[in-house]
Amino acid sequence: MAPHDRSLRHFPGFTATLICSLLLSVMPLSVAAETLEEARTAVRMRQFEKAVEIYEQLAEAGDAKAQ
């Protein structure tokens, strides 16, 4: 077996790991976007205390748009 054949044997596992990692890294963004929209809705509905709570949680989690 040639050296390059051995490295290709692990490629499917690497690809699966890479795809899972990318999906897991993108999932929090969609959750944060939904929560950011909830904060904006709370402001429009004049529920300022609720909006502040949401914005603070997002800011503490590192969301630059909420800071």
Gaussian input, Z-matrix of N, CA and C with variables (Angstrom, degrees):
# hf/3-21g

backbone

0 1
 N
 C     1     B1
 C     2     B2     1     A1
 N     3     B3     2     A2     1     D1
 C     4     B4     3     A3     2     D2
 C     5     B5     4     A4     3     D3
 N     6     B6     5     A5     4     D4
 C     7     B7     6     A6     5     D5
 C     8     B8     7     A7     6     D6
 N     9     B9     8     A8     7     D7
 C    10    B10     9     A9     8     D8
 C    11    B11    10    A10     9     D9
 N    12    B12    11    A11    10    D10
 C    13    B13    12    A12    11    D11
 C    14    B14    13    A13    12    D12
 N    15    B15    14    A14    13    D13
 C    16    B16    15    A15    14    D14
 C    17    B17    16    A16    15    D15
 N    18    B18    17    A17    16    D16
 C    19    B19    18    A18    17    D17
 C    20    B20    19    A19    18    D18
 N    21    B21    20    A20    19    D19
 C    22    B22    21    A21    20    D20
 C    23    B23    22    A22    21    D21
 N    24    B24    23    A23    22    D22
 C    25    B25    24    A24    23    D23
 C    26    B26    25    A25    24    D24
 N    27    B27    26    A26    25    D25
 C    28    B28    27    A27    26    D26
 C    29    B29    28    A28    27    D27
 N    30    B30    29    A29    28    D28
 C    31    B31    30    A30    29    D29
 C    32    B32    31    A31    30    D30
 N    33    B33    32    A32    31    D31
 C    34    B34    33    A33    32    D32
 C    35    B35    34    A34    33    D33
 N    36    B36    35    A35    34    D34
 C    37    B37    36    A36    35    D35
 C    38    B38    37    A37    36    D36
 N    39    B39    38    A38    37    D37
 C    40    B40    39    A39    38    D38
 C    41    B41    40    A40    39    D39
 N    42    B42    41    A41    40    D40
 C    43    B43    42    A42    41    D41
 C    44    B44    43    A43    42    D42
 N    45    B45    44    A44    43    D43
 C    46    B46    45    A45    44    D44
 C    47    B47    46    A46    45    D45
 N    48    B48    47    A47    46    D46
 C    49    B49    48    A48    47    D47
 C    50    B50    49    A49    48    D48
 N    51    B51    50    A50    49    D49
 C    52    B52    51    A51    50    D50
 C    53    B53    52    A52    51    D51
 N    54    B54    53    A53    52    D52
 C    55    B55    54    A54    53    D53
 C    56    B56    55    A55    54    D54
 N    57    B57    56    A56    55    D55
 C    58    B58    57    A57    56    D56
 C    59    B59    58    A58    57    D57
 N    60    B60    59    A59    58    D58
 C    61    B61    60    A60    59    D59
 C    62    B62    61    A61    60    D60
 N    63    B63    62    A62    61    D61
 C    64    B64    63    A63    62    D62
 C    65    B65    64    A64    63    D63
 N    66    B66    65    A65    64    D64
 C    67    B67    66    A66    65    D65
 C    68    B68    67    A67    66    D66
 N    69    B69    68    A68    67    D67
 C    70    B70    69    A69    68    D68
 C    71    B71    70    A70    69    D69
 N    72    B72    71    A71    70    D70
 C    73    B73    72    A72    71    D71
 C    74    B74    73    A73    72    D72
 N    75    B75    74    A74    73    D73
 C    76    B76    75    A75    74    D74
 C    77    B77    76    A76    75    D75
 N    78    B78    77    A77    76    D76
 C    79    B79    78    A78    77    D77
 C    80    B80    79    A79    78    D78
 N    81    B81    80    A80    79    D79
 C    82    B82    81    A81    80    D80
 C    83    B83    82    A82    81    D81
 N    84    B84    83    A83    82    D82
 C    85    B85    84    A84    83    D83
 C    86    B86    85    A85    84    D84
 N    87    B87    86    A86    85    D85
 C    88    B88    87    A87    86    D86
 C    89    B89    88    A88    87    D87
 N    90    B90    89    A89    88    D88
 C    91    B91    90    A90    89    D89
 C    92    B92    91    A91    90    D90
 N    93    B93    92    A92    91    D91
 C    94    B94    93    A93    92    D92
 C    95    B95    94    A94    93    D93
 N    96    B96    95    A95    94    D94
 C    97    B97    96    A96    95    D95
 C    98    B98    97    A97    96    D96
 N    99    B99    98    A98    97    D97
 C   100   B100    99    A99    98    D98
 C   101   B101   100   A100    99    D99
 N   102   B102   101   A101   100   D100
 C   103   B103   102   A102   101   D101
 C   104   B104   103   A103   102   D102
 N   105   B105   104   A104   103   D103
 C   106   B106   105   A105   104   D104
 C   107   B107   106   A106   105   D105
 N   108   B108   107   A107   106   D106
 C   109   B109   108   A108   107   D107
 C   110   B110   109   A109   108   D108
 N   111   B111   110   A110   109   D109
 C   112   B112   111   A111   110   D110
 C   113   B113   112   A112   111   D111
 N   114   B114   113   A113   112   D112
 C   115   B115   114   A114   113   D113
 C   116   B116   115   A115   114   D114
 N   117   B117   116   A116   115   D115
 C   118   B118   117   A117   116   D116
 C   119   B119   118   A118   117   D117
 N   120   B120   119   A119   118   D118
 C   121   B121   120   A120   119   D119
 C   122   B122   121   A121   120   D120
 N   123   B123   122   A122   121   D121
 C   124   B124   123   A123   122   D122
 C   125   B125   124   A124   123   D123
 N   126   B126   125   A125   124   D124
 C   127   B127   126   A126   125   D125
 C   128   B128   127   A127   126   D126
 N   129   B129   128   A128   127   D127
 C   130   B130   129   A129   128   D128
 C   131   B131   130   A130   129   D129
 N   132   B132   131   A131   130   D130
 C   133   B133   132   A132   131   D131
 C   134   B134   133   A133   132   D132
 N   135   B135   134   A134   133   D133
 C   136   B136   135   A135   134   D134
 C   137   B137   136   A136   135   D135
 N   138   B138   137   A137   136   D136
 C   139   B139   138   A138   137   D137
 C   140   B140   139   A139   138   D138
 N   141   B141   140   A140   139   D139
 C   142   B142   141   A141   140   D140
 C   143   B143   142   A142   141   D141
 N   144   B144   143   A143   142   D142
 C   145   B145   144   A144   143   D143
 C   146   B146   145   A145   144   D144
 N   147   B147   146   A146   145   D145
 C   148   B148   147   A147   146   D146
 C   149   B149   148   A148   147   D147
 N   150   B150   149   A149   148   D148
 C   151   B151   150   A150   149   D149
 C   152   B152   151   A151   150   D150
 N   153   B153   152   A152   151   D151
 C   154   B154   153   A153   152   D152
 C   155   B155   154   A154   153   D153
 N   156   B156   155   A155   154   D154
 C   157   B157   156   A156   155   D155
 C   158   B158   157   A157   156   D156
 N   159   B159   158   A158   157   D157
 C   160   B160   159   A159   158   D158
 C   161   B161   160   A160   159   D159
 N   162   B162   161   A161   160   D160
 C   163   B163   162   A162   161   D161
 C   164   B164   163   A163   162   D162
 N   165   B165   164   A164   163   D163
 C   166   B166   165   A165   164   D164
 C   167   B167   166   A166   165   D165
 N   168   B168   167   A167   166   D166
 C   169   B169   168   A168   167   D167
 C   170   B170   169   A169   168   D168
 N   171   B171   170   A170   169   D169
 C   172   B172   171   A171   170   D170
 C   173   B173   172   A172   171   D171
 N   174   B174   173   A173   172   D172
 C   175   B175   174   A174   173   D173
 C   176   B176   175   A175   174   D174
 N   177   B177   176   A176   175   D175
 C   178   B178   177   A177   176   D176
 C   179   B179   178   A178   177   D177
 N   180   B180   179   A179   178   D178
 C   181   B181   180   A180   179   D179
 C   182   B182   181   A181   180   D180
 N   183   B183   182   A182   181   D181
 C   184   B184   183   A183   182   D182
 C   185   B185   184   A184   183   D183
 N   186   B186   185   A185   184   D184
 C   187   B187   186   A186   185   D185
 C   188   B188   187   A187   186   D186
 N   189   B189   188   A188   187   D187
 C   190   B190   189   A189   188   D188
 C   191   B191   190   A190   189   D189
 N   192   B192   191   A191   190   D190
 C   193   B193   192   A192   191   D191
 C   194   B194   193   A193   192   D192
 N   195   B195   194   A194   193   D193
 C   196   B196   195   A195   194   D194
 C   197   B197   196   A196   195   D195
 N   198   B198   197   A197   196   D196
 C   199   B199   198   A198   197   D197
 C   200   B200   199   A199   198   D198

   B1=1.4489
   B2=1.5258
   B3=1.3134
   B4=1.4584
   B5=1.5276
   B6=1.3366
   B7=1.4669
   B8=1.5318
   B9=1.3154
   B10=1.4607
   B11=1.5279
   B12=1.3226
   B13=1.4628
   B14=1.5220
   B15=1.3172
   B16=1.4637
   B17=1.5322
   B18=1.3290
   B19=1.4607
   B20=1.5289
   B21=1.3061
   B22=1.4598
   B23=1.5250
   B24=1.3133
   B25=1.4571
   B26=1.5269
   B27=1.3256
   B28=1.4627
   B29=1.5258
   B30=1.3101
   B31=1.4583
   B32=1.5300
   B33=1.3416
   B34=1.4723
   B35=1.5320
   B36=1.3158
   B37=1.4587
   B38=1.5126
   B39=1.3099
   B40=1.4629
   B41=1.5226
   B42=1.3188
   B43=1.4605
   B44=1.5197
   B45=1.3137
   B46=1.4637
   B47=1.5237
   B48=1.3143
   B49=1.4632
   B50=1.5222
   B51=1.3051
   B52=1.4608
   B53=1.5263
   B54=1.3132
   B55=1.4642
   B56=1.5202
   B57=1.3187
   B58=1.4698
   B59=1.5249
   B60=1.3107
   B61=1.4667
   B62=1.5208
   B63=1.3157
   B64=1.4627
   B65=1.5238
   B66=1.3232
   B67=1.4658
   B68=1.5212
   B69=1.3166
   B70=1.4614
   B71=1.5223
   B72=1.3167
   B73=1.4651
   B74=1.5234
   B75=1.3162
   B76=1.4604
   B77=1.5253
   B78=1.3131
   B79=1.4627
   B80=1.5249
   B81=1.3315
   B82=1.4656
   B83=1.5219
   B84=1.3130
   B85=1.4574
   B86=1.5170
   B87=1.3279
   B88=1.4554
   B89=1.5157
   B90=1.3163
   B91=1.4613
   B92=1.5160
   B93=1.3252
   B94=1.4604
   B95=1.5199
   B96=1.3258
   B97=1.4599
   B98=1.5172
   B99=1.3100
   B100=1.4589
   B101=1.5232
   B102=1.3091
   B103=1.4515
   B104=1.5245
   B105=1.3154
   B106=1.4612
   B107=1.5279
   B108=1.3031
   B109=1.4665
   B110=1.5266
   B111=1.3231
   B112=1.4685
   B113=1.5263
   B114=1.3046
   B115=1.4669
   B116=1.5224
   B117=1.3107
   B118=1.4657
   B119=1.5268
   B120=1.3280
   B121=1.4624
   B122=1.5191
   B123=1.3142
   B124=1.4664
   B125=1.5265
   B126=1.3254
   B127=1.4684
   B128=1.5267
   B129=1.3285
   B130=1.4706
   B131=1.5276
   B132=1.3360
   B133=1.4667
   B134=1.5316
   B135=1.3403
   B136=1.4678
   B137=1.5304
   B138=1.3221
   B139=1.4663
   B140=1.5286
   B141=1.3162
   B142=1.4549
   B143=1.5241
   B144=1.3231
   B145=1.4728
   B146=1.5230
   B147=1.3293
   B148=1.4652
   B149=1.5302
   B150=1.3237
   B151=1.4637
   B152=1.5214
   B153=1.3274
   B154=1.4692
   B155=1.5241
   B156=1.3198
   B157=1.4766
   B158=1.5215
   B159=1.3183
   B160=1.4691
   B161=1.5245
   B162=1.3333
   B163=1.4655
   B164=1.5297
   B165=1.3228
   B166=1.4693
   B167=1.5231
   B168=1.3309
   B169=1.4684
   B170=1.5250
   B171=1.3191
   B172=1.4625
   B173=1.5244
   B174=1.3199
   B175=1.4651
   B176=1.5224
   B177=1.3229
   B178=1.4689
   B179=1.5185
   B180=1.3413
   B181=1.4633
   B182=1.5268
   B183=1.3512
   B184=1.4562
   B185=1.5136
   B186=1.3225
   B187=1.4589
   B188=1.5273
   B189=1.3203
   B190=1.4636
   B191=1.5231
   B192=1.3173
   B193=1.4662
   B194=1.5170
   B195=1.3120
   B196=1.4635
   B197=1.5183
   B198=1.3131
   B199=1.4677
   B200=1.4946
   A1=108.00
   A2=116.77
   A3=122.13
   A4=109.77
   A5=117.90
   A6=120.99
   A7=113.24
   A8=117.54
   A9=118.59
   A10=111.92
   A11=118.46
   A12=121.40
   A13=110.93
   A14=116.88
   A15=120.95
   A16=110.62
   A17=117.82
   A18=120.30
   A19=111.12
   A20=117.73
   A21=120.64
   A22=112.18
   A23=116.82
   A24=120.98
   A25=110.55
   A26=118.73
   A27=122.57
   A28=112.16
   A29=117.42
   A30=121.18
   A31=113.51
   A32=121.23
   A33=119.71
   A34=112.86
   A35=117.98
   A36=120.77
   A37=111.63
   A38=115.82
   A39=120.64
   A40=110.47
   A41=116.05
   A42=120.51
   A43=110.99
   A44=117.51
   A45=121.06
   A46=110.67
   A47=116.79
   A48=120.92
   A49=110.71
   A50=116.66
   A51=121.13
   A52=111.20
   A53=117.19
   A54=121.02
   A55=110.90
   A56=117.19
   A57=120.62
   A58=111.13
   A59=116.49
   A60=120.20
   A61=111.27
   A62=116.63
   A63=120.16
   A64=111.46
   A65=116.64
   A66=119.80
   A67=111.49
   A68=116.36
   A69=119.72
   A70=111.75
   A71=117.12
   A72=119.22
   A73=111.95
   A74=118.05
   A75=121.70
   A76=111.88
   A77=118.16
   A78=121.48
   A79=113.17
   A80=119.91
   A81=118.05
   A82=113.20
   A83=118.16
   A84=120.62
   A85=111.24
   A86=117.07
   A87=118.97
   A88=111.21
   A89=117.53
   A90=120.94
   A91=109.86
   A92=117.49
   A93=121.34
   A94=110.66
   A95=117.80
   A96=120.57
   A97=110.47
   A98=116.73
   A99=120.27
   A100=110.09
   A101=117.12
   A102=121.21
   A103=110.61
   A104=117.55
   A105=121.40
   A106=109.82
   A107=116.35
   A108=120.27
   A109=110.56
   A110=116.84
   A111=120.09
   A112=110.63
   A113=117.26
   A114=121.01
   A115=110.41
   A116=116.82
   A117=120.45
   A118=111.09
   A119=115.88
   A120=120.21
   A121=110.58
   A122=116.63
   A123=120.47
   A124=110.66
   A125=117.43
   A126=120.50
   A127=109.88
   A128=116.73
   A129=119.93
   A130=111.52
   A131=116.42
   A132=120.79
   A133=111.82
   A134=115.59
   A135=123.02
   A136=112.61
   A137=116.39
   A138=122.19
   A139=107.08
   A140=114.78
   A141=120.94
   A142=113.33
   A143=117.57
   A144=119.57
   A145=110.68
   A146=116.33
   A147=120.45
   A148=110.11
   A149=116.74
   A150=120.81
   A151=111.15
   A152=116.52
   A153=120.48
   A154=110.25
   A155=117.38
   A156=120.40
   A157=110.77
   A158=116.10
   A159=120.30
   A160=110.43
   A161=116.92
   A162=120.12
   A163=111.46
   A164=117.34
   A165=120.15
   A166=111.06
   A167=116.71
   A168=119.89
   A169=110.67
   A170=116.28
   A171=119.84
   A172=111.58
   A173=116.44
   A174=120.47
   A175=110.97
   A176=116.67
   A177=120.28
   A178=111.38
   A179=116.42
   A180=120.59
   A181=111.86
   A182=116.58
   A183=119.82
   A184=115.00
   A185=117.96
   A186=120.77
   A187=109.12
   A188=116.86
   A189=121.50
   A190=112.10
   A191=117.94
   A192=120.69
   A193=111.55
   A194=117.59
   A195=121.41
   A196=111.96
   A197=117.36
   A198=119.90
   A199=112.81
   D1=130.19
   D2=179.96
   D3=-73.45
   D4=152.92
   D5=-178.42
   D6=-56.98
   D7=-36.84
   D8=-178.48
   D9=-71.23
   D10=-26.62
   D11=177.83
   D12=-65.49
   D13=-38.56
   D14=-178.82
   D15=-65.34
   D16=-39.55
   D17=-179.41
   D18=-69.34
   D19=-32.27
   D20=179.06
   D21=-70.75
   D22=-23.58
   D23=-179.25
   D24=-64.13
   D25=-30.28
   D26=-178.39
   D27=-91.35
   D28=-2.25
   D29=-176.52
   D30=-59.99
   D31=-44.60
   D32=179.51
   D33=-59.63
   D34=-39.87
   D35=178.19
   D36=-65.87
   D37=-40.70
   D38=177.87
   D39=-64.18
   D40=-43.37
   D41=179.86
   D42=-62.55
   D43=-43.89
   D44=178.94
   D45=-62.41
   D46=-42.14
   D47=178.71
   D48=-64.28
   D49=-42.11
   D50=179.40
   D51=-63.53
   D52=-44.80
   D53=179.63
   D54=-63.46
   D55=-44.67
   D56=178.52
   D57=-61.76
   D58=-42.00
   D59=179.33
   D60=-62.68
   D61=-42.78
   D62=179.14
   D63=-64.60
   D64=-42.68
   D65=178.87
   D66=-63.26
   D67=-42.42
   D68=-179.63
   D69=-67.72
   D70=-31.66
   D71=179.80
   D72=-76.26
   D73=-25.18
   D74=-179.43
   D75=-86.98
   D76=-27.69
   D77=-177.02
   D78=-57.01
   D79=-45.36
   D80=179.39
   D81=-61.59
   D82=-27.56
   D83=178.98
   D84=-65.03
   D85=-41.01
   D86=179.44
   D87=-69.52
   D88=-35.72
   D89=176.73
   D90=-66.21
   D91=-42.79
   D92=179.70
   D93=-65.23
   D94=-39.00
   D95=179.54
   D96=-63.22
   D97=-40.51
   D98=178.45
   D99=-64.52
   D100=-42.51
   D101=-179.13
   D102=-68.23
   D103=-37.34
   D104=177.08
   D105=-62.66
   D106=-40.32
   D107=176.92
   D108=-65.70
   D109=-37.08
   D110=176.27
   D111=-62.79
   D112=-39.01
   D113=178.47
   D114=-64.27
   D115=-42.89
   D116=178.85
   D117=-64.57
   D118=-38.84
   D119=177.10
   D120=-64.00
   D121=-41.36
   D122=178.57
   D123=-61.07
   D124=-38.87
   D125=178.04
   D126=-65.07
   D127=-45.33
   D128=179.58
   D129=-61.41
   D130=-32.18
   D131=-179.68
   D132=-88.88
   D133=6.44
   D134=179.49
   D135=62.53
   D136=30.13
   D137=173.99
   D138=-97.86
   D139=70.14
   D140=-169.90
   D141=-66.76
   D142=-36.71
   D143=179.67
   D144=-63.37
   D145=-42.55
   D146=178.05
   D147=-64.02
   D148=-42.40
   D149=179.73
   D150=-61.95
   D151=-42.55
   D152=179.33
   D153=-62.17
   D154=-42.53
   D155=178.82
   D156=-59.31
   D157=-46.59
   D158=-178.36
   D159=-64.76
   D160=-46.75
   D161=179.75
   D162=-61.70
   D163=-39.61
   D164=179.06
   D165=-64.19
   D166=-43.36
   D167=179.11
   D168=-62.02
   D169=-43.68
   D170=179.30
   D171=-65.08
   D172=-41.43
   D173=179.96
   D174=-64.13
   D175=-42.29
   D176=178.63
   D177=-65.25
   D178=-29.17
   D179=178.25
   D180=-80.80
   D181=-4.12
   D182=175.99
   D183=98.77
   D184=10.76
   D185=179.02
   D186=-73.74
   D187=112.95
   D188=-176.53
   D189=-65.46
   D190=-31.84
   D191=-179.31
   D192=-69.09
   D193=-25.36
   D194=-178.47
   D195=-89.15
   D196=-10.33
   D197=-174.71
   D198=-83.51

